């Protein structure tokens, strides 16, 4: 299969690219190389005859048409997006332009290519989204996000992703474009850009800095190891039912405070301080505006219909992640001078 992966130099996209090539798929990595992208993420496969790179912005329709005509993909995996909630609070226009307008141009370019190709039944447009479109859940383990949960986005980021989800469904219903959708929980793992919670905690801990936790740390997230997510995405693009959406979750709910405490414990074991624990660096900071209380996904559809389950617990995945950051200092140091990294964003 030849896959066109948008955002393939980003965190989740690069995991998809690496896994897809390892499985023998041809991959065209289309990326605008904005601040969170890094071609080092795909360096391990960049010399493969199965890999091609196109430096293209998804808002550039003419360039997209050229890429489709040149590479003739069997499927699109659309991951390119602005994804940092705090940045969306400070600058929502980038999120509207990339996540909504960019998805519109991707859909139109894919539809034109699909139509010109005779509307093959085998073509797929796989739109990758987030559980944040569903809003916030109460702290009740019986309540989970399902594929039928009503949309209730609370941030500019989640609203822009909700809009893109609606566009994808509309192009399926109106034009018959063969689509599948996935909505995932919080990802973590190797190559995670150092502005999100887990890499921030790891790198601040190593630098002797404060470990900032929003509010009282009681916000709950379902944590999904990025390699597990990539595995699920490749399964859905191949076997998913047309027009259907699948929730991808790690089945690993933790409060933010529990998560940070676990990271500190792992670091204490792997790189102990001269005295005390990394947990001594935990600091509680003012919460961000509109901070959702809890996200939790019910992955039953994906499990029952396609047989997928996560391969690691959050503790196992965090240990792998911490070790990766300890072993790859050159990678993360090169990114720490990029715009906004290390600064408090999204204060309203």
C-alpha positions as CSV (number, residue, x, y, z in Angstrom):
1,X,0.0,0.0,0.0
2,X,1.2,3.5,-0.7
3,X,0.3,5.9,2.1
4,X,0.2,9.7,1.9
5,X,0.9,10.8,5.6
6,X,0.3,14.4,6.3
7,X,2.3,15.7,9.3
8,X,4.7,12.8,9.1
9,X,7.5,14.8,10.6
10,X,5.5,15.4,13.8
11,X,5.2,13.3,16.9
12,X,2.4,10.9,16.0
13,X,2.9,11.2,12.3
14,X,6.5,10.1,12.5
15,X,5.5,7.0,14.5
16,X,3.1,6.1,11.7
17,X,5.8,6.7,9.1
18,X,8.3,4.5,10.9
19,X,5.9,1.7,11.5
20,X,4.4,1.8,8.0
21,X,7.8,1.5,6.4
22,X,8.8,-1.3,8.8
23,X,5.8,-3.2,7.5
24,X,6.7,-2.7,3.9
25,X,4.3,0.1,2.9
26,X,5.4,2.9,0.6
27,X,5.1,6.2,2.5
28,X,4.9,9.8,1.2
29,X,5.6,12.2,4.1
30,X,3.9,15.5,3.5
31,X,4.8,18.2,6.0
32,X,5.1,22.0,6.2
33,X,7.9,21.7,8.8
34,X,6.3,24.1,11.2
35,X,7.8,24.7,14.7
36,X,6.9,21.2,16.1
37,X,8.0,19.2,13.2
38,X,11.5,17.6,13.0
39,X,12.9,15.5,10.2
40,X,15.2,13.8,12.7
41,X,12.0,12.0,13.8
42,X,12.1,10.0,10.6
43,X,15.9,9.8,10.1
44,X,15.9,6.1,10.7
45,X,13.8,5.5,7.5
46,X,14.7,8.5,5.3
47,X,17.1,6.5,3.2
48,X,14.6,3.7,2.5
49,X,13.4,3.2,-1.1
50,X,9.9,3.1,0.4
51,X,10.1,6.7,1.7
52,X,9.5,10.0,0.0
53,X,9.2,13.5,1.5
54,X,7.2,16.5,0.2
55,X,7.7,19.9,1.9
56,X,4.1,21.1,1.4
57,X,1.6,23.1,3.4
58,X,-1.9,21.5,3.5
59,X,-3.4,24.9,2.9
60,X,-1.7,25.0,-0.5
61,X,-4.3,23.3,-2.8
62,X,-2.2,23.5,-6.0
63,X,0.8,21.8,-4.3
64,X,-1.5,19.1,-2.9
65,X,-2.9,18.4,-6.4
66,X,0.7,18.0,-7.6
67,X,1.6,15.6,-4.8
68,X,-1.5,13.4,-5.5
69,X,-0.7,13.3,-9.2
70,X,2.9,12.6,-8.7
71,X,2.6,9.8,-6.1
72,X,-0.8,8.4,-6.6
73,X,-1.4,7.1,-3.1
74,X,-3.8,4.3,-2.2
75,X,-4.7,6.0,1.1
76,X,-4.3,9.3,2.9
77,X,-3.6,9.4,6.7
78,X,-4.3,13.0,7.7
79,X,-2.4,13.8,10.8
80,X,-1.2,17.3,10.1
81,X,-2.6,19.7,12.7
82,X,-1.9,22.4,15.2
83,X,-2.4,20.5,18.5
84,X,-1.2,22.4,21.5
85,X,-4.1,23.6,23.6
86,X,-2.1,26.4,25.3
87,X,-0.9,27.7,22.0
88,X,-4.5,27.7,20.7
89,X,-5.5,30.0,23.6
90,X,-2.8,32.5,22.7
91,X,-3.2,32.3,18.9
92,X,-6.4,30.6,17.7
93,X,-6.1,31.7,14.1
94,X,-3.3,29.2,13.3
95,X,-5.6,26.4,14.5
96,X,-8.5,27.6,12.4
97,X,-6.4,28.0,9.3
98,X,-4.5,24.7,9.6
99,X,-7.0,22.3,11.2
100,X,-10.2,23.6,9.4
101,X,-9.0,25.2,6.2
102,X,-6.2,22.8,5.7
103,X,-8.5,19.8,6.2
104,X,-10.9,21.3,3.6
105,X,-8.1,21.6,1.0
106,X,-6.9,18.0,1.8
107,X,-10.5,16.7,1.3
108,X,-10.9,18.6,-2.0
109,X,-7.5,17.4,-3.3
110,X,-8.3,13.9,-2.3
111,X,-11.7,14.0,-3.8
112,X,-10.4,15.4,-7.1
113,X,-7.7,12.7,-7.3
114,X,-10.2,9.9,-6.3
115,X,-12.7,11.1,-8.9
116,X,-10.1,11.3,-11.6
117,X,-8.9,7.8,-10.7
118,X,-12.4,6.4,-11.3
119,X,-13.5,6.4,-7.7
120,X,-11.8,3.2,-6.7
121,X,-13.4,1.3,-3.8
122,X,-9.9,0.7,-2.3
123,X,-9.1,4.3,-1.7
124,X,-9.2,5.6,1.9
125,X,-9.1,9.0,3.5
126,X,-8.3,8.4,7.2
127,X,-8.8,11.5,9.4
128,X,-7.0,11.4,12.7
129,X,-8.5,13.4,15.5
130,X,-8.7,13.8,19.3
131,X,-11.0,12.9,22.2
132,X,-11.0,16.5,23.2
133,X,-13.8,17.2,20.7
134,X,-16.1,15.4,23.2
135,X,-15.5,17.9,25.9
136,X,-15.1,17.0,29.6
137,X,-16.3,14.0,31.7
138,X,-17.2,13.9,35.4
139,X,-15.0,11.8,37.6
140,X,-17.1,8.7,37.3
141,X,-15.4,5.5,35.9
142,X,-18.7,4.4,34.4
143,X,-18.7,7.4,32.0
144,X,-16.5,7.1,29.0
145,X,-16.3,8.7,25.6
146,X,-17.8,6.5,22.9
147,X,-18.1,7.1,19.1
148,X,-21.7,8.3,19.8
149,X,-20.8,10.9,22.4
150,X,-22.0,14.3,21.4
151,X,-19.4,16.9,20.5
152,X,-18.7,19.6,23.1
153,X,-15.3,21.2,22.4
154,X,-14.1,23.7,25.0
155,X,-10.9,25.1,23.6
156,X,-9.9,26.7,20.2
157,X,-7.9,23.6,19.5
158,X,-10.7,21.1,20.2
159,X,-13.2,23.3,18.4
160,X,-11.0,23.4,15.3
161,X,-10.6,19.6,15.4
162,X,-14.3,19.1,15.9
163,X,-14.9,21.3,12.8
164,X,-12.5,19.2,10.7
165,X,-14.2,16.0,11.9
166,X,-17.6,17.4,10.7
167,X,-16.0,18.3,7.3
168,X,-14.7,14.8,6.8
169,X,-18.1,13.2,7.6
170,X,-19.8,15.7,5.3
171,X,-17.5,14.9,2.4
172,X,-18.4,11.2,2.9
173,X,-22.1,11.8,3.0
174,X,-22.3,14.4,0.2
175,X,-19.6,13.2,-2.2
176,X,-19.2,9.6,-1.3
177,X,-15.5,10.1,-0.4
178,X,-14.4,6.8,1.3
179,X,-13.4,8.0,4.8
180,X,-12.6,6.5,8.2
181,X,-12.0,8.5,11.3
182,X,-10.3,8.0,14.6
183,X,-10.3,10.0,17.9
184,X,-7.5,9.3,20.3
185,X,-6.6,9.9,23.9
186,X,-3.5,11.7,25.1
187,X,-0.4,10.4,23.4
188,X,3.1,10.1,24.8
189,X,6.4,8.4,24.0
190,X,9.6,8.9,22.0
191,X,10.0,12.0,19.9
192,X,7.3,13.9,21.8
193,X,7.9,17.7,21.2
194,X,9.2,19.3,24.4
195,X,6.3,21.5,25.2
196,X,3.7,18.9,26.3
197,X,3.4,17.7,29.9
198,X,5.4,14.5,29.9
199,X,8.5,15.8,28.1
200,X,8.3,19.1,30.1
201,X,8.4,17.1,33.3
202,X,11.3,14.9,32.3
203,X,13.4,17.7,30.9
204,X,12.7,20.1,33.8
205,X,13.4,17.4,36.3
206,X,16.8,16.7,34.7
207,X,17.6,20.5,34.6
208,X,16.7,20.9,38.3
209,X,13.7,23.2,37.4
210,X,10.2,23.3,38.8
211,X,7.8,20.6,37.6
212,X,4.6,22.7,36.9
213,X,1.2,21.1,37.5
214,X,-1.9,23.0,36.5
215,X,-4.4,23.6,39.3
216,X,-4.4,20.9,41.9
217,X,-3.3,18.1,39.5
218,X,-6.7,16.4,39.7
219,X,-7.4,16.6,35.9
220,X,-7.6,13.0,34.5
221,X,-6.4,11.8,31.1
222,X,-6.3,8.4,29.4
223,X,-2.7,7.9,28.3
224,X,-1.9,6.2,25.0
225,X,1.6,5.1,24.0
226,X,2.4,6.6,20.6
227,X,3.7,3.3,19.1
228,X,0.4,1.6,20.1
229,X,-1.5,4.5,18.5
230,X,0.4,4.2,15.3
231,X,-0.4,0.4,15.3
232,X,-4.1,1.2,15.7
233,X,-4.1,3.8,12.9
234,X,-2.5,1.4,10.4
235,X,-5.1,-1.2,11.3
236,X,-8.0,1.2,10.8
237,X,-6.8,2.6,7.5
238,X,-6.5,-1.0,6.2
239,X,-9.5,-2.7,7.9
240,X,-11.8,0.0,9.1
241,X,-15.4,0.2,7.9
242,X,-16.0,3.1,5.5
243,X,-17.8,6.1,7.1
244,X,-17.1,4.7,10.6
245,X,-15.2,6.3,13.4
246,X,-13.1,4.4,16.0
247,X,-12.0,5.7,19.4
248,X,-8.4,4.8,20.3
249,X,-7.5,4.8,24.0
250,X,-4.8,3.5,26.2
251,X,-7.1,2.3,28.9
252,X,-4.7,4.0,31.3
253,X,-6.4,6.8,33.2
254,X,-4.3,8.8,35.6
255,X,-4.6,12.2,37.2
256,X,-1.9,14.7,36.2
257,X,-0.4,14.6,39.7
258,X,-0.3,10.8,39.6
259,X,1.4,10.9,36.2
260,X,4.1,13.3,37.3
261,X,4.7,11.4,40.5
262,X,5.2,8.2,38.4
263,X,7.7,10.0,36.2
264,X,9.6,11.3,39.2
265,X,9.8,7.7,40.6
266,X,11.1,6.4,37.4
267,X,13.7,9.2,37.2
268,X,14.7,8.5,40.8
269,X,15.5,4.9,39.8
270,X,17.2,5.6,36.4
271,X,19.1,8.8,37.2
272,X,19.0,9.5,41.0
273,X,19.7,13.0,42.3
274,X,22.5,13.5,44.8
275,X,19.9,14.1,47.5
276,X,16.1,13.9,47.7
277,X,13.6,13.0,45.0
278,X,12.6,14.7,41.7
279,X,9.1,14.9,43.3
280,X,10.5,17.7,45.5
281,X,10.5,19.9,42.4
282,X,6.7,19.6,41.9
283,X,5.0,23.0,41.9
284,X,1.3,23.8,41.4
285,X,0.6,26.7,39.1
286,X,-2.5,28.6,38.1
287,X,-4.8,26.5,36.0
288,X,-5.3,27.2,32.3
289,X,-8.7,28.7,31.1
290,X,-11.3,26.1,30.4
291,X,-9.2,23.1,31.5
292,X,-11.3,20.0,30.9
293,X,-11.6,17.8,34.1
294,X,-11.4,14.4,32.6
295,X,-11.0,12.5,29.3
296,X,-11.5,8.8,29.1
297,X,-12.1,6.7,26.0
298,X,-14.1,3.5,25.6
299,X,-12.2,1.6,22.8
300,X,-14.7,-1.2,22.7
301,X,-15.6,-0.8,19.0
302,X,-11.9,-0.9,17.9
303,X,-11.3,-3.9,20.2
304,X,-14.5,-5.9,19.2
305,X,-14.5,-5.1,15.4
306,X,-10.8,-5.0,14.6
307,X,-9.2,-6.8,17.5
308,X,-6.9,-4.0,18.7
309,X,-5.7,-3.4,22.3
310,X,-2.9,-1.4,23.7
311,X,0.3,-3.3,24.3
312,X,1.6,-1.5,27.4
313,X,0.4,0.0,30.7
314,X,1.1,3.6,31.3
315,X,3.8,2.6,33.8
316,X,5.5,0.5,31.2
317,X,5.2,3.1,28.5
318,X,6.5,5.9,30.8
319,X,9.5,3.8,31.6
320,X,10.3,3.4,27.9
321,X,9.7,7.1,27.4
322,X,12.0,8.3,30.2
323,X,14.7,6.0,29.0
324,X,14.4,7.3,25.4
325,X,14.8,10.9,26.6
326,X,17.8,9.9,28.7
327,X,19.4,8.2,25.6
328,X,18.5,11.0,23.1
329,X,19.7,14.2,24.6
330,X,21.0,15.5,21.3
331,X,17.5,15.3,19.8
332,X,15.7,17.3,22.5
333,X,18.4,19.8,23.1
334,X,18.2,20.9,19.5
335,X,14.5,21.7,19.9
336,X,14.6,23.6,23.2
337,X,15.4,27.0,21.5
338,X,12.3,26.8,19.3
339,X,9.6,29.4,19.7
340,X,7.6,29.0,22.9
341,X,9.4,26.0,24.3
342,X,10.0,26.3,28.0
343,X,7.6,29.3,28.3
344,X,4.2,29.3,30.1
345,X,1.6,29.7,27.4
346,X,-2.2,29.8,27.4
347,X,-2.9,31.9,30.4
348,X,-5.8,33.7,28.7
